[in-house]
Amino acid sequence: MATTIQVSEKLLTTLKQRKLYEKESYEEVLWNLMEDTMELNEETKRDIAQARTEIKVGKVHTHQQVKKKLRL
């Protein structure tokens, strides 16, 4: 169900500035803003912890190594 809300001119200007592309809806802008404050799910938290562990043990590749391997 769609609805309308009232916002000040100042907030409208700020929302317009946060659009990633011209035809992006204000709903998308608001969801993007809310996403930044949402809690990470457990799977994401595990993935982050695993990545940190891999970095600590040196299981990483530099950009140069990847470029060389991919012949870029």
Number of C-alpha atoms within 10 A of each C-alpha: 2 3 4 5 4 7 9 8 9 8 11 13 11 11 15 15 12 15 16 11 9 8 7 12 13 14 9 12 17 13 10 13 13 10 11 9 8 8 9 10 8 9 9 11 12 11 11 12 12 12 13 13 12 12 12 10 8 9 10 11 10 8 9 10 11 11 11 10 9 8 7 7
